[in-house]
Amino acid sequence: MFVSFHRLPHNPDLPLPARQTPGSAGYDVCSAEADFVLRPGERRAVATGLRMELPPELECQVRPRSGLALRHGLTLPNAPATIDPDYRGELKVILANLGAEPVPIPRGTRIAQLVFARFEAPTLCEADTLGETERGGGGFGSTGV
């Protein structure tokens, strides 16, 4: 199985997303923007300078990097974000600074990780009734602590 990447003009030199160890599930992706600072409370769509082509049965989930989250409070407000197999635009990562300090993001910083997953596309239907379960309609916190 292959995922193809196409470089845009503002990313002629950064590495393609890559796993940092053989056991890594995520492929780190870098910022292709000029150096910038993300202020506390600020959100920004950060360009990677990459487009991708996914096989039809694969989605790409964009997730935060744990080190950036712990050290600086950087996260992805829509995590995990989903990139659908029919999307062909530039991969951008929505970064948010939940920390108390401004965070410099130099060009080439690994800002997120990509995790690839197969998905199902079931046929949806309307039903007059649904099967009963022990839990029933119990929602948030209904199964205890």
N, CA, C and O atoms as a GROMACS GRO file, in nm:
protein
  580
    1MET      N    1   0.085  -0.118   0.000
    1MET     CA    2   0.000   0.000   0.000
    1MET      C    3   0.089   0.123   0.000
    1MET      O    4   0.190   0.128   0.070
    2PHE      N    5   0.051   0.223  -0.080
    2PHE     CA    6   0.129   0.344  -0.092
    2PHE      C    7   0.043   0.466  -0.061
    2PHE      O    8  -0.076   0.469  -0.093
    3VAL      N    9   0.104   0.566   0.001
    3VAL     CA   10   0.047   0.700   0.014
    3VAL      C   11   0.144   0.792  -0.059
    3VAL      O   12   0.261   0.800  -0.022
    4SER      N   13   0.096   0.861  -0.161
    4SER     CA   14   0.181   0.948  -0.241
    4SER      C   15   0.174   1.091  -0.190
    4SER      O   16   0.067   1.140  -0.154
    5PHE      N   17   0.289   1.157  -0.186
    5PHE     CA   18   0.297   1.297  -0.146
    5PHE      C   19   0.348   1.380  -0.262
    5PHE      O   20   0.435   1.336  -0.338
    6HIS      N   21   0.294   1.498  -0.276
    6HIS     CA   22   0.336   1.593  -0.378
    6HIS      C   23   0.380   1.720  -0.307
    6HIS      O   24   0.307   1.776  -0.226
    7ARG      N   25   0.502   1.765  -0.340
    7ARG     CA   26   0.556   1.887  -0.278
    7ARG      C   27   0.501   2.011  -0.349
    7ARG      O   28   0.491   2.015  -0.471
    8LEU      N   29   0.468   2.110  -0.270
    8LEU     CA   30   0.429   2.240  -0.322
    8LEU      C   31   0.553   2.330  -0.325
    8LEU      O   32   0.653   2.298  -0.260
    9PRO      N   33   0.549   2.440  -0.400
    9PRO     CA   34   0.669   2.524  -0.414
    9PRO      C   35   0.730   2.574  -0.282
    9PRO      O   36   0.851   2.595  -0.276
   10HIS      N   37   0.649   2.592  -0.178
   10HIS     CA   38   0.704   2.643  -0.052
   10HIS      C   39   0.762   2.531   0.035
   10HIS      O   40   0.799   2.556   0.150
   11ASN      N   41   0.771   2.409  -0.018
   11ASN     CA   42   0.837   2.300   0.054
   11ASN      C   43   0.924   2.218  -0.042
   11ASN      O   44   0.890   2.105  -0.076
   12PRO      N   45   1.036   2.277  -0.087
   12PRO     CA   46   1.122   2.201  -0.177
   12PRO      C   47   1.222   2.113  -0.103
   12PRO      O   48   1.292   2.033  -0.166
   13ASP      N   49   1.230   2.126   0.031
   13ASP     CA   50   1.345   2.068   0.101
   13ASP      C   51   1.316   1.993   0.230
   13ASP      O   52   1.404   1.920   0.277
   14LEU      N   53   1.200   2.006   0.287
   14LEU     CA   54   1.173   1.941   0.416
   14LEU      C   55   1.148   1.792   0.396
   14LEU      O   56   1.102   1.750   0.289
   15PRO      N   57   1.178   1.710   0.498
   15PRO     CA   58   1.155   1.567   0.482
   15PRO      C   59   1.006   1.534   0.471
   15PRO      O   60   0.922   1.606   0.524
   16LEU      N   61   0.977   1.427   0.400
   16LEU     CA   62   0.839   1.377   0.398
   16LEU      C   63   0.804   1.330   0.539
   16LEU      O   64   0.894   1.303   0.619
   17PRO      N   65   0.676   1.320   0.572
   17PRO     CA   66   0.639   1.267   0.703
   17PRO      C   67   0.710   1.134   0.727
   17PRO      O   68   0.723   1.051   0.637
   18ALA      N   69   0.757   1.115   0.850
   18ALA     CA   70   0.837   0.996   0.878
   18ALA      C   71   0.815   0.947   1.020
   18ALA      O   72   0.790   1.026   1.112
   19ARG      N   73   0.823   0.816   1.037
   19ARG     CA   74   0.821   0.754   1.170
   19ARG      C   75   0.959   0.773   1.230
   19ARG      O   76   1.061   0.757   1.162
   20GLN      N   77   0.964   0.806   1.358
   20GLN     CA   78   1.091   0.832   1.424
   20GLN      C   79   1.157   0.706   1.478
   20GLN      O   80   1.278   0.704   1.499
   21THR      N   81   1.078   0.600   1.500
   21THR     CA   82   1.130   0.470   1.542
   21THR      C   83   1.054   0.364   1.465
   21THR      O   84   0.944   0.391   1.415
   22PRO      N   85   1.108   0.242   1.454
   22PRO     CA   86   1.037   0.136   1.383
   22PRO      C   87   0.902   0.101   1.445
   22PRO      O   88   0.814   0.052   1.375
   23GLY      N   89   0.884   0.126   1.574
   23GLY     CA   90   0.758   0.094   1.640
   23GLY      C   91   0.659   0.208   1.644
   23GLY      O   92   0.551   0.193   1.701
   24SER      N   93   0.692   0.323   1.585
   24SER     CA   94   0.602   0.439   1.587
   24SER      C   95   0.481   0.417   1.498
   24SER      O   96   0.494   0.369   1.385
   25ALA      N   97   0.363   0.451   1.548
   25ALA     CA   98   0.241   0.447   1.467
   25ALA      C   99   0.228   0.574   1.384
   25ALA      O  100   0.176   0.572   1.273
   26GLY      N  101   0.276   0.686   1.439
   26GLY     CA  102   0.260   0.816   1.374
   26GLY      C  103   0.380   0.855   1.291
   26GLY      O  104   0.494   0.821   1.322
   27TYR      N  105   0.352   0.930   1.184
   27TYR     CA  106   0.453   0.986   1.095
   27TYR      C  107   0.457   1.136   1.123
   27TYR      O  108   0.360   1.207   1.097
   28ASP      N  109   0.569   1.185   1.175
   28ASP     CA  110   0.579   1.327   1.207
   28ASP      C  111   0.582   1.411   1.080
   28ASP      O  112   0.646   1.376   0.981
   29VAL      N  113   0.509   1.524   1.084
   29VAL     CA  114   0.502   1.615   0.972
   29VAL      C  115   0.549   1.753   1.018
   29VAL      O  116   0.524   1.793   1.132
   30CYS      N  117   0.617   1.824   0.929
   30CYS     CA  118   0.682   1.951   0.964
   30CYS      C  119   0.607   2.073   0.912
   30CYS      O  120   0.530   2.065   0.816
   31SER      N  121   0.630   2.185   0.979
   31SER     CA  122   0.581   2.315   0.933
   31SER      C  123   0.666   2.362   0.816
   31SER      O  124   0.789   2.361   0.824
   32ALA      N  125   0.601   2.405   0.709
   32ALA     CA  126   0.672   2.460   0.593
   32ALA      C  127   0.662   2.612   0.590
   32ALA      O  128   0.704   2.675   0.493
   33GLU      N  129   0.608   2.671   0.697
   33GLU     CA  130   0.594   2.817   0.702
   33GLU      C  131   0.722   2.881   0.752
   33GLU      O  132   0.804   2.818   0.819
   34ALA      N  133   0.739   3.007   0.718
   34ALA     CA  134   0.850   3.084   0.776
   34ALA      C  135   0.833   3.085   0.927
   34ALA      O  136   0.722   3.070   0.978
   35ASP      N  137   0.943   3.102   0.999
   35ASP     CA  138   0.938   3.104   1.146
   35ASP      C  139   0.826   3.196   1.194
   35ASP      O  140   0.807   3.305   1.140
   36PHE      N  141   0.753   3.152   1.295
   36PHE     CA  142   0.648   3.234   1.354
   36PHE      C  143   0.637   3.203   1.502
   36PHE      O  144   0.698   3.107   1.550
   37VAL      N  145   0.560   3.283   1.575
   37VAL     CA  146   0.536   3.262   1.718
   37VAL      C  147   0.386   3.244   1.737
   37VAL      O  148   0.306   3.322   1.686
   38LEU      N  149   0.349   3.139   1.810
   38LEU     CA  150   0.209   3.113   1.842
   38LEU      C  151   0.184   3.163   1.984
   38LEU      O  152   0.236   3.108   2.081
   39ARG      N  153   0.103   3.269   1.995
   39ARG     CA  154   0.076   3.331   2.125
   39ARG      C  155  -0.023   3.249   2.206
   39ARG      O  156  -0.099   3.170   2.149
   40PRO      N  157  -0.024   3.265   2.339
   40PRO     CA  158  -0.122   3.195   2.422
   40PRO      C  159  -0.265   3.222   2.373
   40PRO      O  160  -0.302   3.337   2.348
   41GLY      N  161  -0.343   3.116   2.360
   41GLY     CA  162  -0.481   3.128   2.315
   41GLY      C  163  -0.497   3.137   2.163
   41GLY      O  164  -0.610   3.134   2.113
   42GLU      N  165  -0.389   3.148   2.090
   42GLU     CA  166  -0.396   3.163   1.944
   42GLU      C  167  -0.410   3.027   1.876
   42GLU      O  168  -0.355   2.927   1.922
   43ARG      N  169  -0.485   3.027   1.764
   43ARG     CA  170  -0.497   2.911   1.675
   43ARG      C  171  -0.448   2.954   1.538
   43ARG      O  172  -0.462   3.069   1.498
   44ARG      N  173  -0.389   2.858   1.466
   44ARG     CA  174  -0.336   2.891   1.333
   44ARG      C  175  -0.333   2.764   1.248
   44ARG      O  176  -0.294   2.657   1.295
   45ALA      N  177  -0.376   2.777   1.123
   45ALA     CA  178  -0.364   2.668   1.027
   45ALA      C  179  -0.224   2.676   0.968
   45ALA      O  180  -0.192   2.770   0.895
   46VAL      N  181  -0.141   2.578   0.999
   46VAL     CA  182   0.000   2.579   0.962
   46VAL      C  183   0.021   2.494   0.836
   46VAL      O  184  -0.015   2.376   0.833
   47ALA      N  185   0.079   2.554   0.734
   47ALA     CA  186   0.102   2.486   0.608
   47ALA      C  187   0.218   2.388   0.618
   47ALA      O  188   0.318   2.415   0.685
   48THR      N  189   0.203   2.273   0.551
   48THR     CA  190   0.311   2.174   0.545
   48THR      C  191   0.379   2.173   0.410
   48THR      O  192   0.486   2.114   0.395
   49GLY      N  193   0.317   2.237   0.309
   49GLY     CA  194   0.374   2.234   0.175
   49GLY      C  195   0.361   2.100   0.107
   49GLY      O  196   0.435   2.069   0.014
   50LEU      N  197   0.266   2.018   0.155
   50LEU     CA  198   0.246   1.885   0.099
   50LEU      C  199   0.100   1.860   0.066
   50LEU      O  200   0.009   1.905   0.136
   51ARG      N  201   0.079   1.788  -0.043
   51ARG     CA  202  -0.052   1.731  -0.076
   51ARG      C  203  -0.033   1.581  -0.077
   51ARG      O  204   0.078   1.532  -0.097
   52MET      N  205  -0.142   1.506  -0.055
   52MET     CA  206  -0.127   1.361  -0.056
   52MET      C  207  -0.242   1.293  -0.129
   52MET      O  208  -0.351   1.348  -0.145
   53GLU      N  209  -0.213   1.172  -0.173
   53GLU     CA  210  -0.314   1.086  -0.235
   53GLU      C  211  -0.321   0.957  -0.153
   53GLU      O  212  -0.225   0.880  -0.148
   54LEU      N  213  -0.436   0.937  -0.090
   54LEU     CA  214  -0.459   0.818  -0.009
   54LEU      C  215  -0.533   0.712  -0.090
   54LEU      O  216  -0.612   0.746  -0.178
   55PRO      N  217  -0.509   0.584  -0.062
   55PRO     CA  218  -0.593   0.480  -0.123
   55PRO      C  219  -0.738   0.499  -0.076
   55PRO      O  220  -0.761   0.557   0.031
   56PRO      N  221  -0.837   0.453  -0.153
   56PRO     CA  222  -0.978   0.479  -0.120
   56PRO      C  223  -1.023   0.424   0.015
   56PRO      O  224  -1.121   0.474   0.070
   57GLU      N  225  -0.957   0.324   0.070
   57GLU     CA  226  -1.000   0.264   0.196
   57GLU      C  227  -0.925   0.318   0.318
   57GLU      O  228  -0.939   0.265   0.428
   58LEU      N  229  -0.846   0.424   0.298
   58LEU     CA  230  -0.761   0.475   0.406
   58LEU      C  231  -0.794   0.620   0.437
   58LEU      O  232  -0.814   0.701   0.346
   59GLU      N  233  -0.799   0.652   0.566
   59GLU     CA  234  -0.806   0.791   0.610
   59GLU      C  235  -0.673   0.824   0.676
   59GLU      O  236  -0.598   0.735   0.715
   60CYS      N  237  -0.645   0.953   0.688
   60CYS     CA  238  -0.526   0.998   0.759
   60CYS      C  239  -0.574   1.080   0.878
   60CYS      O  240  -0.644   1.180   0.860
   61GLN      N  241  -0.537   1.039   0.998
   61GLN     CA  242  -0.571   1.112   1.119
   61GLN      C  243  -0.452   1.200   1.157
   61GLN      O  244  -0.338   1.154   1.159
   62VAL      N  245  -0.480   1.327   1.186
   62VAL     CA  246  -0.376   1.421   1.227
   62VAL      C  247  -0.390   1.439   1.377
   62VAL      O  248  -0.496   1.478   1.427
   63ARG      N  249  -0.281   1.411   1.449
   63ARG     CA  250  -0.285   1.411   1.595
   63ARG      C  251  -0.175   1.499   1.652
   63ARG      O  252  -0.074   1.524   1.586
   64PRO      N  253  -0.195   1.547   1.776
   64PRO     CA  254  -0.090   1.629   1.840
   64PRO      C  255   0.034   1.545   1.870
   64PRO      O  256   0.028   1.422   1.877
   65ARG      N  257   0.145   1.613   1.887
   65ARG     CA  258   0.268   1.550   1.934
   65ARG      C  259   0.274   1.569   2.085
   65ARG      O  260   0.259   1.681   2.134
   66SER      N  261   0.297   1.461   2.157
   66SER     CA  262   0.289   1.465   2.303
   66SER      C  263   0.393   1.557   2.366
   66SER      O  264   0.364   1.624   2.465
   67GLY      N  265   0.513   1.563   2.311
   67GLY     CA  266   0.617   1.650   2.368
   67GLY      C  267   0.579   1.796   2.359
   67GLY      O  268   0.600   1.871   2.454
   68LEU      N  269   0.524   1.838   2.245
   68LEU     CA  270   0.480   1.978   2.231
   68LEU      C  271   0.364   2.008   2.324
   68LEU      O  272   0.355   2.118   2.378
   69ALA      N  273   0.276   1.910   2.343
   69ALA     CA  274   0.162   1.930   2.434
   69ALA      C  275   0.210   1.946   2.578
   69ALA      O  276   0.165   2.036   2.649
   70LEU      N  277   0.301   1.860   2.621
   70LEU     CA  278   0.348   1.864   2.760
   70LEU      C  279   0.434   1.986   2.786
   70LEU      O  280   0.413   2.057   2.885
   71ARG      N  281   0.531   2.013   2.699
   71ARG     CA  282   0.626   2.122   2.724
   71ARG      C  283   0.568   2.260   2.701
   71ARG      O  284   0.601   2.355   2.772
   72HIS      N  285   0.480   2.272   2.600
   72HIS     CA  286   0.436   2.406   2.559
   72HIS      C  287   0.284   2.427   2.558
   72HIS      O  288   0.238   2.539   2.539
   73GLY      N  289   0.206   2.322   2.579
   73GLY     CA  290   0.061   2.337   2.572
   73GLY      C  291   0.008   2.344   2.430
   73GLY      O  292  -0.104   2.391   2.410
   74LEU      N  293   0.087   2.299   2.332
   74LEU     CA  294   0.039   2.300   2.193
   74LEU      C  295  -0.044   2.177   2.166
   74LEU      O  296  -0.007   2.066   2.204
   75THR      N  297  -0.157   2.197   2.101
   75THR     CA  298  -0.244   2.085   2.068
   75THR      C  299  -0.316   2.114   1.937
   75THR      O  300  -0.299   2.221   1.878
   76LEU      N  301  -0.395   2.019   1.893
   76LEU     CA  302  -0.479   2.036   1.775
   76LEU      C  303  -0.623   2.039   1.824
   76LEU      O  304  -0.672   1.938   1.877
   77PRO      N  305  -0.693   2.151   1.810
   77PRO     CA  306  -0.828   2.162   1.867
   77PRO      C  307  -0.929   2.065   1.807
   77PRO      O  308  -1.032   2.038   1.870
   78ASN      N  309  -0.903   2.012   1.690
   78ASN     CA  310  -0.996   1.918   1.627
   78ASN      C  311  -0.938   1.777   1.625
   78ASN      O  312  -0.973   1.698   1.537
   79ALA      N  313  -0.851   1.745   1.719
   79ALA     CA  314  -0.783   1.615   1.718
   79ALA      C  315  -0.876   1.502   1.758
   79ALA      O  316  -0.956   1.518   1.850
   80PRO      N  317  -0.867   1.388   1.692
   80PRO     CA  318  -0.789   1.375   1.569
   80PRO      C  319  -0.863   1.431   1.450
   80PRO      O  320  -0.982   1.405   1.431
   81ALA      N  321  -0.793   1.509   1.371
   81ALA     CA  322  -0.851   1.558   1.246
   81ALA      C  323  -0.850   1.443   1.146
   81ALA      O  324  -0.764   1.355   1.153
   82THR      N  325  -0.942   1.443   1.055
   82THR     CA  326  -0.949   1.339   0.952
   82THR      C  327  -0.924   1.400   0.815
   82THR      O  328  -0.986   1.500   0.778
   83ILE      N  329  -0.834   1.339   0.740
   83ILE     CA  330  -0.815   1.374   0.600
   83ILE      C  331  -0.875   1.258   0.520
   83ILE      O  332  -0.831   1.143   0.531
   84ASP      N  333  -0.974   1.290   0.440
   84ASP     CA  334  -1.045   1.190   0.361
   84ASP      C  335  -0.966   1.153   0.236
   84ASP      O  336  -0.886   1.233   0.187
   85PRO      N  337  -0.988   1.032   0.184
   85PRO     CA  338  -0.910   0.988   0.068
   85PRO      C  339  -0.938   1.068  -0.060
   85PRO      O  340  -0.859   1.060  -0.154
   86ASP      N  341  -1.047   1.144  -0.065
   86ASP     CA  342  -1.074   1.221  -0.186
   86ASP      C  343  -1.025   1.366  -0.177
   86ASP      O  344  -1.047   1.443  -0.270
   87TYR      N  345  -0.960   1.404  -0.066
   87TYR     CA  346  -0.906   1.539  -0.050
   87TYR      C  347  -0.771   1.550  -0.121
   87TYR      O  348  -0.685   1.464  -0.104
   88ARG      N  349  -0.752   1.655  -0.199
   88ARG     CA  350  -0.627   1.674  -0.271
   88ARG      C  351  -0.563   1.810  -0.244
   88ARG      O  352  -0.467   1.847  -0.311
   89GLY      N  353  -0.615   1.885  -0.147
   89GLY     CA  354  -0.556   2.014  -0.116
   89GLY      C  355  -0.435   2.000  -0.026
   89GLY      O  356  -0.395   1.890   0.012
   90GLU      N  357  -0.376   2.115   0.008
   90GLU     CA  358  -0.259   2.114   0.094
   90GLU      C  359  -0.295   2.065   0.234
   90GLU      O  360  -0.399   2.100   0.289
   91LEU      N  361  -0.207   1.983   0.289
   91LEU     CA  362  -0.221   1.939   0.427
   91LEU      C  363  -0.182   2.055   0.518
   91LEU      O  364  -0.068   2.101   0.516
   92LYS      N  365  -0.278   2.102   0.596
   92LYS     CA  366  -0.252   2.207   0.696
   92LYS      C  367  -0.292   2.152   0.831
   92LYS      O  368  -0.385   2.073   0.843
   93VAL      N  369  -0.220   2.195   0.934
   93VAL     CA  370  -0.241   2.148   1.070
   93VAL      C  371  -0.290   2.266   1.153
   93VAL      O  372  -0.223   2.369   1.160
   94ILE      N  373  -0.406   2.251   1.218
   94ILE     CA  374  -0.455   2.357   1.305
   94ILE      C  375  -0.388   2.341   1.441
   94ILE      O  376  -0.418   2.248   1.516
   95LEU      N  377  -0.298   2.433   1.473
   95LEU     CA  378  -0.229   2.432   1.602
   95LEU      C  379  -0.294   2.533   1.695
   95LEU      O  380  -0.336   2.641   1.651
   96ALA      N  381  -0.303   2.500   1.822
   96ALA     CA  382  -0.355   2.591   1.924
   96ALA      C  383  -0.257   2.591   2.041
   96ALA      O  384  -0.207   2.487   2.081
   97ASN      N  385  -0.232   2.709   2.093
   97ASN     CA  386  -0.145   2.724   2.210
   97ASN      C  387  -0.233   2.739   2.333
   97ASN      O  388  -0.292   2.845   2.355
   98LEU      N  389  -0.241   2.633   2.414
   98LEU     CA  390  -0.317   2.636   2.539
   98LEU      C  391  -0.229   2.673   2.658
   98LEU      O  392  -0.277   2.681   2.771
   99GLY      N  393  -0.101   2.696   2.632
   99GLY     CA  394  -0.007   2.730   2.737
   99GLY      C  395  -0.013   2.877   2.774
   99GLY      O  396  -0.092   2.954   2.719
  100ALA      N  397   0.073   2.914   2.870
  100ALA     CA  398   0.077   3.051   2.922
  100ALA      C  399   0.182   3.137   2.853
  100ALA      O  400   0.186   3.258   2.874
  101GLU      N  401   0.269   3.077   2.771
  101GLU     CA  402   0.379   3.149   2.709
  101GLU      C  403   0.371   3.140   2.557
  101GLU      O  404   0.319   3.041   2.504
  102PRO      N  405   0.422   3.242   2.486
  102PRO     CA  406   0.433   3.232   2.341
  102PRO      C  407   0.530   3.119   2.305
  102PRO      O  408   0.629   3.096   2.375
  103VAL      N  409   0.502   3.050   2.194
  103VAL     CA  410   0.586   2.937   2.152
  103VAL      C  411   0.639   2.966   2.011
  103VAL      O  412   0.561   2.977   1.916
  104PRO      N  413   0.771   2.977   1.997
  104PRO     CA  414   0.827   2.994   1.862
  104PRO      C  415   0.819   2.862   1.785
  104PRO      O  416   0.846   2.755   1.838
  105ILE      N  417   0.780   2.873   1.658
  105ILE     CA  418   0.772   2.756   1.570
  105ILE      C  419   0.862   2.784   1.449
  105ILE      O  420   0.819   2.844   1.350
  106PRO      N  421   0.987   2.741   1.457
  106PRO     CA  422   1.075   2.759   1.341
  106PRO      C  423   1.031   2.670   1.224
  106PRO      O  424   0.973   2.563   1.245
  107ARG      N  425   1.058   2.715   1.103
  107ARG     CA  426   1.030   2.633   0.985
  107ARG      C  427   1.101   2.499   1.002
  107ARG      O  428   1.216   2.494   1.044
  108GLY      N  429   1.031   2.391   0.969
  108GLY     CA  430   1.088   2.257   0.982
  108GLY      C  431   1.057   2.189   1.114
  108GLY      O  432   1.092   2.072   1.132
  109THR      N  433   0.990   2.259   1.207
  109THR     CA  434   0.950   2.197   1.334
  109THR      C  435   0.848   2.087   1.307
  109THR      O  436   0.755   2.106   1.229
  110ARG      N  437   0.866   1.973   1.373
  110ARG     CA  438   0.768   1.864   1.362
  110ARG      C  439   0.647   1.906   1.447
  110ARG      O  440   0.656   1.912   1.570
  111ILE      N  441   0.535   1.935   1.382
  111ILE     CA  442   0.420   1.996   1.450
  111ILE      C  443   0.305   1.900   1.479
  111ILE      O  444   0.219   1.932   1.562
  112ALA      N  445   0.302   1.786   1.415
  112ALA     CA  446   0.191   1.692   1.435
  112ALA      C  447   0.236   1.556   1.386
  112ALA      O  448   0.344   1.540   1.330
  113GLN      N  449   0.150   1.456   1.410
  113GLN     CA  450   0.178   1.323   1.358
  113GLN      C  451   0.058   1.273   1.279
  113GLN      O  452  -0.057   1.302   1.311
  114LEU      N  453   0.088   1.198   1.175
  114LEU     CA  454  -0.014   1.141   1.088
  114LEU      C  455  -0.026   0.993   1.120
  114LEU      O  456   0.074   0.920   1.121
  115VAL      N  457  -0.149   0.948   1.145
  115VAL     CA  458  -0.175   0.806   1.169
  115VAL      C  459  -0.276   0.762   1.064
  115VAL      O  460  -0.382   0.823   1.049
  116PHE      N  461  -0.243   0.656   0.993
  116PHE     CA  462  -0.327   0.606   0.885
  116PHE      C  463  -0.414   0.492   0.935
  116PHE      O  464  -0.368   0.406   1.010
  117ALA      N  465  -0.541   0.492   0.895
  117ALA     CA  466  -0.634   0.389   0.942
  117ALA      C  467  -0.733   0.354   0.831
  117ALA      O  468  -0.780   0.440   0.757
  118ARG      N  469  -0.765   0.225   0.824
  118ARG     CA  470  -0.872   0.181   0.734
  118ARG      C  471  -1.006   0.223   0.795
  118ARG      O  472  -1.017   0.237   0.917
  119PHE      N  473  -1.105   0.242   0.712
  119PHE     CA  474  -1.238   0.276   0.763
  119PHE      C  475  -1.344   0.203   0.683
  119PHE      O  476  -1.322   0.162   0.569
  120GLU      N  477  -1.459   0.189   0.744
  120GLU     CA  478  -1.576   0.128   0.680
  120GLU      C  479  -1.672   0.238   0.638
  120GLU      O  480  -1.679   0.343   0.701
  121ALA      N  481  -1.746   0.214   0.534
  121ALA     CA  482  -1.849   0.306   0.487
  121ALA      C  483  -1.981   0.228   0.481
  121ALA      O  484  -2.024   0.188   0.373
  122PRO      N  485  -2.045   0.207   0.598
  122PRO     CA  486  -2.167   0.127   0.600
  122PRO      C  487  -2.284   0.200   0.534
  122PRO      O  488  -2.284   0.322   0.520
  123THR      N  489  -2.382   0.123   0.494
  123THR     CA  490  -2.507   0.180   0.445
  123THR      C  491  -2.591   0.216   0.567
  123THR      O  492  -2.611   0.132   0.655
  124LEU      N  493  -2.639   0.339   0.574
  124LEU     CA  494  -2.720   0.384   0.686
  124LEU      C  495  -2.867   0.367   0.653
  124LEU      O  496  -2.909   0.387   0.538
  125CYS      N  497  -2.945   0.330   0.754
  125CYS     CA  498  -3.088   0.313   0.732
  125CYS      C  499  -3.164   0.362   0.854
  125CYS      O  500  -3.110   0.370   0.964
  126GLU      N  501  -3.288   0.395   0.834
  126GLU     CA  502  -3.375   0.439   0.943
  126GLU      C  503  -3.452   0.318   0.994
  126GLU      O  504  -3.494   0.232   0.917
  127ALA      N  505  -3.472   0.313   1.128
  127ALA     CA  506  -3.545   0.201   1.189
  127ALA      C  507  -3.653   0.255   1.281
  127ALA      O  508  -3.637   0.361   1.341
  128ASP      N  509  -3.764   0.182   1.291
  128ASP     CA  510  -3.873   0.221   1.382
  128ASP      C  511  -3.837   0.194   1.527
  128ASP      O  512  -3.882   0.264   1.617
  129THR      N  513  -3.755   0.090   1.551
  129THR     CA  514  -3.713   0.055   1.687
  129THR      C  515  -3.567   0.012   1.683
  129THR      O  516  -3.513  -0.021   1.577
  130LEU      N  517  -3.505   0.013   1.800
  130LEU     CA  518  -3.367  -0.034   1.815
  130LEU      C  519  -3.363  -0.143   1.919
  130LEU      O  520  -3.450  -0.148   2.006
  131GLY      N  521  -3.265  -0.231   1.912
  131GLY     CA  522  -3.250  -0.337   2.010
  131GLY      C  523  -3.219  -0.279   2.149
  131GLY      O  524  -3.156  -0.175   2.160
  132GLU      N  525  -3.265  -0.348   2.253
  132GLU     CA  526  -3.243  -0.305   2.391
  132GLU      C  527  -3.107  -0.354   2.441
  132GLU      O  528  -3.058  -0.458   2.397
  133THR      N  529  -3.048  -0.279   2.533
  133THR     CA  530  -2.923  -0.319   2.600
  133THR      C  531  -2.937  -0.291   2.749
  133THR      O  532  -3.028  -0.220   2.791
  134GLU      N  533  -2.847  -0.346   2.829
  134GLU     CA  534  -2.848  -0.320   2.973
  134GLU      C  535  -2.827  -0.171   3.000
  134GLU      O  536  -2.891  -0.115   3.090
  135ARG      N  537  -2.740  -0.107   2.926
  135ARG     CA  538  -2.711   0.034   2.946
  135ARG      C  539  -2.826   0.123   2.902
  135ARG      O  540  -2.855   0.224   2.965
  136GLY      N  541  -2.891   0.086   2.794
  136GLY     CA  542  -3.002   0.166   2.743
  136GLY      C  543  -2.957   0.303   2.698
  136GLY      O  544  -2.858   0.316   2.626
  137GLY      N  545  -3.029   0.405   2.740
  137GLY     CA  546  -2.999   0.543   2.700
  137GLY      C  547  -2.905   0.613   2.795
  137GLY      O  548  -2.885   0.734   2.782
  138GLY      N  549  -2.846   0.542   2.893
  138GLY     CA  550  -2.754   0.606   2.987
  138GLY      C  551  -2.635   0.664   2.915
  138GLY      O  552  -2.570   0.596   2.836
  139GLY      N  553  -2.607   0.789   2.943
  139GLY     CA  554  -2.500   0.859   2.873
  139GLY      C  555  -2.382   0.890   2.964
  139GLY      O  556  -2.335   0.803   3.037
  140PHE      N  557  -2.338   1.012   2.958
  140PHE     CA  558  -2.218   1.058   3.027
  140PHE      C  559  -2.216   1.015   3.173
  140PHE      O  560  -2.301   1.057   3.252
  141GLY      N  561  -2.119   0.932   3.209
  141GLY     CA  562  -2.102   0.891   3.348
  141GLY      C  563  -2.197   0.784   3.395
  141GLY      O  564  -2.196   0.749   3.513
  142SER      N  565  -2.280   0.731   3.308
  142SER     CA  566  -2.384   0.638   3.351
  142SER      C  567  -2.329   0.500   3.393
  142SER      O  568  -2.399   0.424   3.461
  143THR      N  569  -2.207   0.468   3.353
  143THR     CA  570  -2.154   0.336   3.388
  143THR      C  571  -2.068   0.341   3.514
  143THR      O  572  -2.008   0.240   3.551
  144GLY      N  573  -2.062   0.455   3.581
  144GLY     CA  574  -1.990   0.466   3.708
  144GLY      C  575  -1.850   0.522   3.690
  144GLY      O  576  -1.808   0.561   3.581
  145VAL      N  577  -1.781   0.524   3.804
  145VAL     CA  578  -1.646   0.582   3.805
  145VAL      C  579  -1.542   0.472   3.796
  145VAL      O  580  -1.423   0.501   3.795
   0.00000   0.00000   0.00000
